[in-house]
Amino acid sequence: MQSETVYTKSCVIPSTAAAVGQLCREILDTAKERGFGEQDLFAIHLALEEAFMNAVRHGNQSDPSKNVTVELLITPEKFDISIADQGCGFDPAALPDPRQGENLYKTEGRGVLLIRAYMDIIEYNTTGNCVHLVKFKGKGLPVI
């Protein structure tokens, strides 16, 4: 196990489900190799899938000619990733709460809520087209 080493990766991938899936598997395997437990891996996996698919679908409008840029840092204490798309961004504070009223019955709109629940730090750039996520090792899952 390589749990004591720092791992970094910077990459740009095409805005496709296949590229996202491949990178997501690679990132999860690397986190597991570095000692992240099953609960942490579950949280990271859920947040990664939501953040990547938001970048592809909403940010890049499913345009395969656009890219998603990833900056990853895994230390013995934390998993730290930034995911940026080429879209115009959004205001995360303006998203409707999917737990309220008519939003309960919508088929979309829960991704950001899930990311917020499962990651320890969630930050967006001022444009809203880059999300920074941190999960501290061993912190466990939220009580939802």
N, C-alpha and C positions, 0 to 999 in steps of 0.2 A: 504494500500500500504506500502511496506517495502523499500521505496526509500532511506532512510537514513542509512541503514545497509550495511555492507560489506559482500559480499558472496564469498566464495571460494569453489572450488571443484577440486579434483585430481582424475583421473580415468584412467583405461586402458580398452579399448574395443576391441573386435575382429574386424578384418579388413573385415567387411561385410556391405553392404548397409543397412540392417535392423538395425544393432547396431548404425550406423552413424545416420540414420533417427531418431531413438528413442532419442539419446543423443541430436541431433540438436533441436528437439521439446522441450525437457526439458530445454535446455539452453535458447532458445528464450522465453519460458514462464517465466523463472526466470528473464530475462532482462526486460520483460514487467512488471512484478510485481515490479521491482525496478525503474520504472518510465521512461524507455526508450520509446520515441515516435515512431510513425509509420515510419517516415523516417529513424530513427536510426535502427529500427528493420528490415526494408527492407535491409539496407546496411549490417547489421550483418548477416542476413539470407543468402544473396547472397554470402558473403565472406566465411561463415562457410561451406556452401554446396560445394563451389569450393575447399576450403582448405582440407576438409575431403575427398572428392572424389579424389583429387590429391594424398593424403596420401594412400588411399586404392588402387587406380588403378595404379598409377605411382610408388609410393614409395614401397608399399608392393606387387605389381604385382598381385593384387586381390587374394592373398593367405590368406584364412580365418584362417590359423594357426598363422599368424602374427598379431601383435597388433598395435593399435594407442593409444598413450599416450596423455592425455589432462590435462592441468593446466589452470584453469579458475579463474579469479578475477573480480568481479563486484563491483564497488564503486559507490557512488552517482554521481561521475564525469565521470567515464569511464567504458568501457567494455574491458577486457584485457584477451587474450587467447593465449596459446601456444599449437600447435598440432605437434606431432612428430610421424614419422613412423619408421619402421625397415629397410628401404631401404638404398641404398648406397648414396643417395642424388643427388643433381644437382646444377648447377651454374645458378641462376636466371638471372644474367646479360647476359648469353649466349643464352637466349631464343630469337627466332626470333620475330620481331614485327608483330602481327597478322593484323595490319592495313596497311601493306606494300606489294606490288607486289603480287606474287603468294600465299602468306599467307592469303590473303583476301578470298580465295576460299576453304581453308582447314576447315574441320569440327571440329578440335581441336585447342588448343593453345591460347584460350582467357581467361582462368581461372585466371592466374596470373595478366593479364592486368585488369580484373574486380576487383580482390582483391585490387590491387594498387589504383584503382579509388575510391573504396567505403570505404576503411579503412583509418584512419589517420596516423597510424604508421604500417609499414610492415618491419620485420627484419627476416633474415634467419641465422641459425647457420652456422659455417664455413663448415660443411659437406654438408649442404643443405637438411637435412632430418627433420628439425624442423622449423616451421614458427611461428613467434610471431606477433599477430595482436592486434591493439588498435583502438577503436572507442570512441571518446569523445562525451558525451551526448549533444544533441542539436546542433551539428555542421552542420547537414543537409546533403543533397546529393550533389555530385559533379555535375558540369556542364560538360556534355560530348558532 
